[in-house]
Amino acid sequence: MGSALRAEASSPQTNSRPLRAWQQAALAQYEEQSPKDFLVTATPGAGKTTFALTLAARLLSRREVARVIVVAPTDHLRLQWAEAADAMGIVLDPNLTNAVGPVRAGTQGYVTTYAQVAGKPMLHAARATAVKTLVILDEVHHAGDGLSWGEAVEEAYGFAARRLCLTGTPFRTKPDERIPFVRYEEDTFEGDDGEGGVGLVSRADYTYGYKEALADNVVRPVVFAAYTGTSRWRNSAGEVVAASLSEAGTRSVEMQAWRTALDPKGQWVPHVIAAMDDRITHLRESGMPDAAGLILASDQDDARAYAKIVRRVTGKAAELILSDDPKASKKIERFATGSARIAVCVRMISEGVDVPRAAVLAWMTSYRTPLFFAQAVGRVVRSRAPHESATVFLPAVRPLLSLAASMEEQRNHVMPPPRSQPDEELEALDLPPREPREGEMKQWEALEADARFAHVLHSGTAHTGEGSGPAVAVGEEDEEFLGIPGLLTPAQTAELLAKRDDELRQRIAASHRADAGDFMIVEDHPDEDDTGRSWRDAAELRREINSLVSRVAARTSQPHAVVHTQLRASVPGPPSASASVDVLRARRERLRTML
């Protein structure tokens, strides 16, 4: 049995899927140079895994290497890599532990994590040098997370035959924590404060940026929808302070306003979740019947609270994915292949995890580093078909708006020299912790926060949808194409989001219960009987309509959007997201007659 497995493993299949142009170009460059080390920087969703495994299959088939070792950031990604390798005929063991000495027979290698390598670097060094080995370092910036990890990776794989480093995001490290196997060159740079200096720049051997991927239809265009609002909190001195997210003034006030807005007991979070759900419904009505959304929370307590709000706002349970949950990997897989609308997570879906149907992201976390921002946005940009777009809902605070505005820029991996106050820099990475520090008065309290649409970001410019020139014509048909490049201008997109937010505000009423912070949406239709006509009825009717539209579209071979347009012509009224229960029921009955 073992010999049969070894024979099967010795002949990896070639990739049956056609390679993208950038993957072919990168492979050609690699084979021309035949380097010991090769660093590829490609935007999230571009297909780094396919590129790496195709290269591995070629090296194995030519007997230039006899083993492949993949080092990934998380346990979930171990399984993802192993499954992708298996599809290409490469058998990689995702369960090999440090307690097991040799690589198991019948495999061509294994997938491990940076933490495991740091645990026993000499063990991994022995495995990597027993035979000629290709080591794939996925998201290699993790080797710069600390001296111990970087030193362990260098010790483990310093004598490996080949090393392929992959990253999808810009990364910065300190000069005394250089990432192993990455080439650096001295260069000038411009810091965030506008002052220049001399630092070290990491040089990728092949780079494929977001702009190139967007032009090749490899990734979706991103619409950043910023939401402002007024936050009120009680500071440590017992004073009540109020400030707008987008007009907070000082950094300290802005951070406290942001912190208050993210509090589950306020109205900012439920409002944005309702807008997010409205967007998912809109996408499902416009040709993405399995569209889904991700909510990023700062910690597990907030994640659990946000999941409860999702249930109350949408009438459906959210998939709650926590890092310490032993079923986290299964939940990610279930969400990726299922039909659930929304998943709430802390950091489990920030890097490498593939959920192609996720097209909406709600940024409800305090994290604001460029690395994490690019990773998280990368989860919703993977394109499956033409004319798909991604929408990111985020607080209208300067740190996030700056990151959003610069996302499309091609940035070198600048590694500046250390600042004179490194501790202050580290403090600025995230918002203050929820619990006061030792010696600080424990009187800070979030009181309330409301939310309203602020603007859409496009190429670094804010489009508010009002007061920016002539009125923008946005018809009902335009709503089917929100965010699709070439069909709506940024100003039209902003106008449409602003209009939909006004409609949302008119029909939403927040009802807070002291014991649980419950939230409900109440439909505002004066001409209707209140009995049995809550937002839950409307939500259920919308889901029935979406299902019926899919059946009609399948029977008539027409696009979903065409069926929706015909339905509106037969039963006039506003879009489903803002239609009354009576209109929704009439449309449901009309669809039934079409089957």
N, C-alpha and C positions, 0 to 999 in steps of 0.2 A: 504493500500500500504506500509506504513512504517513498519507495523508488519511483512509483507511478506519479506521485505528487511532484517529486523533484523533476521528473522528465517533463511534466506539464508546465512547471514553473520556469523551466529553462528556456521556453520559447514564448516570450511576451508578444501579444498581438500588437499590430500597428493600430494607430488611432483610426477608427472607422469614420469618425466625424471629420468634415473638412476643417482644416486649421484656418484661423483668422490670419489676415495679412501680417499683423504685427508678430504673431507667433511664428509664422514661417520666416520672417525677416530675422527674428531673434535666434531661431534655430540655425539659420544659415550663417549668421555671424559667429555663433558658438562653434559650429563645426569647422569654420574656416580658421578660427584661432586656436581651437582645442585647448582652452585654458584650464589651469588648475582651479582658479576661483573665478566666478562669474556672478555679478549682481544685477538682478532685473528689478526695476521699479515700474510697476504697472498699476493703474488706477483700480480700485475695488470693482469687481464685476467684470474685469477684462478677460479673465481666463488664465491666471497664473498657474493654477493647479494642472490644467490641461497641458500647458506649455512644459511644465516641469516633468510630468509623467511621460509625455511624448519623448522628451530628451532622454529620460531614464530608459524607456523601452528601446531606443536606438542604441544607446551605449551597452545595454545588456545583450542585445541581438548581435552586436559586433564584438562581444566579449571584451570590450574595453573596461568594463567593470563587471563584477560578479555579485554585487550586493548593493541594495539601496536602503539608506536610513533617512527617514523624514523626522525632523524635529519641529513640533507644533506647539503653539502657546497653551492649548487646553485639551482636556481629555476628549471633549466632544469632537474636536477637530481631528483627533487620532482616528476616530471611526469614519469621519468624512473622507479623510485621505485614503484610508484602507479600502473603502467602498469604491472610490474613484479609481484607485489602482487596480482593483479587481476587475472593473469594467474594461480595463485595457490589458488584462491578462497578466498583471504583475501581482504576485501574492505577497502582501505586506501584513505582518502580524501586528494588530493594534493593541494587543493585551500583554505583550512581553514586559515583565516587571524587572526591577533591579535584583530581585531574589533569584532569578533564573540566570544562569551563566551564559551558555552559548545561545546563538540564534537557532530557533527551532528548525528542524529538518522539514523540507517541503515548502519552505518559504524562500523568497528572494530578499528578505530584509524585514524591517519592522518600522513602526511609527512610535515615537516617544515624545516626551515633553521636555521643555527647558528645565523644569523643576526636577524631573527624574535625572537628567544629565548632571545637574548640580549635585544631586544626591550621591552619585558614584561615577565621577568622570573617568576614572581609570578603567572601570568595567566597560564603558561605552568606547573608550579608546581601543581596548582589546578587540571588541566586536568590529570596529571600523578598520582595523589593520590586519585582521585575520585573513581577509581577502581584499582585492581591489574594490573599493567602495565609493559610491556617489552619495554624499551627504547633502540633503536638501534642508536648508534652514528657512522654514516658513516664518514670515513676519520677523525678519532677523533683528529688528530693532529691540526685540525682547532680550537679546543678548547684551544689551546695554542698560538693562533695568537695574543693574547693580554690579559691583566688582565681582561678587561671588559667581554670578551667572556668566558673566563675560569670561572670567578666568576658567570656569568649568568647561565652557564650550571650546575654548582654545585648547585646553588640555586634552579634551576628549577627541577632537577632530583635527588637531594640528598636523597629523601625519596621514590623514585620509587622502586617497588618490585624487578625488575630485570633490569640489564643494560648490553648490549652487545656492546663492542667497536670494531670497524673495522678499519684497515688501510692497505694500500698496499705498503707503502713506508717508509723508515727510516725517523725518524724525530728527531730534536733536539730542546730543549727548555731551557730557562734559569732556574736556580734553584728557583727563586722567581716567576716563571710562570708555575708551575707544571700543567700537564693536569689532570683534575679531573677523578677519578675512574681508574687511571692507577697506577699499583704497581711499585715502584722504589726500587732498592737496591744499596748500595754503592759498587763501584768496581773501579779497576784501569783501565786506558785507555791510549792510545797513540794518541797524537794530530797530526794535519797535519804537524807540525814542527818537528815531530819525538820525542819530549819530552813527558815523561809520567806524570801522575798525578792521583789524586783520584777524581772521579766524581760520578754521579748517572746514573744508567742504568735502563731503563724501561724493565720490564719482561712481555713478552706476554705469555698467557696461552697456545696458540697453534700457531706455526709458520710453514708456508709453503713457502719456498723460491723459487727464480727463477730457481736455479739449479734442485731442485726437480721437479718443474713444467715442465722444459725442458725435464727431463728424462721420465716424464709421458706423454709426447706429449700434454700437456695442453697449452703450449705456443710455439711460433715460436722461432727458433734460430735467433739471430740478427747479421747482417753483418754491421759493422761500416765502412763506406767509407769516409775517411777524404780528404778534398780538400784544398790545399794550394794556394798560389798566391801572387803577389806583389801588395801592396797597396801604393798609393801616396796621401799625404794630405798636406795642408798648416796649420801650427800650429798658435797659438795665436800671435807669434812674427813675422809672415809673412814668415817664412822659409818653403820651400818645403822639406818634409821628405818622404823617401821611405823605406819600410821594408817588408819582407816576413812574412806571417802569421806563418809559422812553424819555422822561424829563427829570431824572432823579438828581442831576447835578453832580455831587461828589461820588467817588467810587464806593465809599462806605455806605452812603444812603442807597445807591443803586443796588448794592449787594443785599442790603436788608429788604428792599422792596422786592427783589427777585426771590429771596428766601421766603417772604410772606406769600407771594403769588403761588409758589409751589406747594404751600400748605394745603393738605386735602380738605380742611374744614372751610376753606374760602370758596369763592365763586369762579376764580380764574380757571382752575383745573377743570371743573365740570363743563364750563362754557367751551373751552378748547377741545375737550373730549367730544362734546356734542358737534362742534364744527368738523372735527376729524371724522366722526361717524357719518356726518352728512356728505363729506367728500368721498368716503368709501362707497356709500350708496350711489353717489353720482358716477363713480368709476364703474361700478358693477352694472349700471344702466347704460354705460357708454362703450361696451365692448370688452371689459375686463371682469367677467362674471365671478372670478375668484379673488378679486382685489382684497387686500388685507392691510392692516396698519400695525405699527409697533409703537409702544409707549415706553420711553426710557425713564426710569425712576432713579433717584439718588441712592436710596437704601431700601432694604427689604420691608421696613414698616410702611414707607410711602408706597411701595409697589403693591402691597396688600390693600392699602386704602384706595389706591387708584383702581385696582381691579373691582372693588366694590362699587365705585362710582361708575365704572363702565357698565356694570350689570344694571344699575339703576337708570342710567341715561339711555342705554341701547336696548335693554330688555334681554340681552344675551350675556352669558358668562364670558369673561376674558380668559385667555390661557395665561396663567401666572407661572413665570419661569424664573426660579431663584437659583443662585449658584450653589447653595448647600443642599439642594434637593437632589437625592440620588436618581430621581426620574427626570432630571432636567434635559438630558440628551434625547430621551424618548419624547418629551413634550415638544422640544424644538422640531423633531422629525414629524410629529403629529401635526403641528401647526403648519409646517412647510408644505405638507401634502394634503391637508384637510381643507375645511371650508370655514373655520372660525374667522371672525372678522378682525379681532384685535388680540394682540399678545402684550402683556406687561412684563417687563424684565428690568433687571438692574444693569448688569454688564454682560450677560450671557450672549447677547446677539450684537456685540459691538465689533467683532472682528472675525472675518473668515467664514462665518456661518452663512449658509446659502438658503435664502428664502425668496425665490424669484417673484412670487406673487405679492410680496410686500411692496407697496407703492406709496405708502403714507407713513410719515414718522412724526410723532409728537415729542418734542424735546422738553421733558419735565424733570430734568436732572440738573444738578449744580455743576457737573463737569463742564469745563470750558477750554481744555487744552486743544491745540490744533490737531494733535494726533488722534485723540478720542473723537473729535468732531468729524474728521474725515472718515474714520472707521465706521462710525454710526451712520452717517449719511450714505456711506457705501453699501449699507444693507438694503437700500430701497432704489438703487440706480441700475441694478442689473436688468438689461432689456431682453424681453422675450419676443417681441413683435414690433413692427414699425408703429409710430404714432402713440407709443406709451409715454407717460410722463410720471414724475415723482413729485410729491408735495411734502414739504417739511414745515410743520407748525412749530414756532419757537417764540420765546419771550423777546420783546423788543428792547433788549439790553445791548449796550455797546460791544461787550466782548463777543457775543454770539453773532451780532450783525457784522462785525468786522471779519469773523471767520467765514461767514456765508458770502460776503462780498469778495473775499480773496480765494474762494474755492476753485474758481476757474483759472486762476493764475498758475503758471508753471513755476514752481519754487524749487530751488536747489536744496539739498539736505544740509543746511548750514549748521555748523557746530561752532557757535561763538565762544570766545574765551569766557571764563567765569566772571561773574559780576562781583563787585565789592561786597555786596550783601546777599549771598546765595540763599540764606534762610528766608529773606523777604520774598525772593523769587518763588521759592517753594510754597510759601504761604498764599501767594497770589494764584496758584493753580486752580483752586476750588473755593467755593463759598465757605464761610465759617461753619464749623460743626454745629449740629442741632443742639447738642448739650453744651452749656457754658464751660469754659475751662476752669481749672482749679483757682479759687480765689475770686472768681467773677460772680457778680450777683446773679442769682437764678430767677430773674424777673422778666427776661425777654419773652415776649408773647406775641404770636401772630394773631391779629384780630380779624381782618377780613381783606378780601381782594376781589375786584371785579375784572372783567376782561372785555376788550373790544378790538376789532380788527384795526391794525395800524397801517400796514403797507405791504407791498410785494417787492422783493429785491430782484433786480435784473441787472447784471453787469455792474454791480456796485452802486446802482441808482435806486432810490426808493420811489415807488409809484403808489400813491395813496388812493387813486381812483376818484379823486375830487380836487377841485381847485387847481388843476394843472392844464388849463387850456379848454378847448371846446369840449362839449359833452361827448362822451364815448358811447357809440351805439352798440349795445349788447342785447341781441334777441334771444328768445328761448332756444333756438337752434344752436346758438353759440355755446350755450351751457353744456352741450354734449361734447364740446371740444376744448374744455378748459385746460390750458397748459400745453396744448399740442403746438409745437413750433411751426410758425408760418400761417397759422389760422387765427390766432389771437395775439395782439400786441401786448407788451407788458402792461400798458395802461388799461387795456380792455380786461386783462386778467385781474388787475387790481379793482377795477370797477365792478366786475362780476363778484369777486370775493367780498367786497364791501357790501354789495346789495344783498348777497346771501347771508352775510353776518347780521345785517339789519333785520332781515326776516327771522333769523334765528333768535335774535334778542327779543323780538316781539312775541315769540311764542314760547319762550323759556321763562320759567319762574323757579327760583331756587328756594327750596324748603328745607331748612336745617333743623335737625333734631339733636338736642343736646347730648343724648346718650350715644348716638352713632354717626352724626354728621350726615344723615341721609340726604339724598338729592333726587328731585323729581322734575320732569319736564311736563308742563301743562299746555295743551294746545289752546291757543287763543282764537276761538271761532265763536263770536257772539251769536251767530245765527243757528248754532247747534245746540242740541240737548246735551247736557253734561253727562248723562247716564251712558256708561260704557264707551265713552269716546275720549279716552285718555291718549297720551302719546304712545302708550304700549299698543293700543289698537292700530294706530297709524303705522307704527314700526312693523307690526306683524303683517299688515296689508301690503306695505312696500316690499317685504320679503316675498309674499305670495305673488305679487306682480312681477318681481324679478324672475322668479321661478317660471311663471307662465310665459313671460317674454322669451326666456331661453327655449322653452318647448316650441313656441310659435316660430322662433328664428330657425330652429333645427328643422321644423317641418317645411318651412317655406324657403329655406336656404337664403335667408336675408340676414344682414347684420343686425345686431341688437339695437343699434341706434336708429335704424330704419323702422323697426317695429315700434320703438318708443314714439317716434315722430308720427306714425300712423295712428297710434293709440291716442296721442294728444289731439289729433285732428278729429277723431271720433268722439272723444270725451274731453271737451275743452277745459282748460284750467291751468293753474301754475304747475311747475315741475313736481314730480312726486315728493321730493324732499320737503316741499312747503304746501302741498295740496291738503285739502280738508279730508276728513274721514269719508264723507259722502262721495267726493270725487274719486277717492281711491277705490271705494267699493264699486262704483260704476265702472271704473277701468278694469277692475278684476273681472266683473261679469262680462264686459266686452271681450276680454282676452279669452274667456272660457268659450265664447261663441265662435272664436277663430280656430279652435282646436277640432 
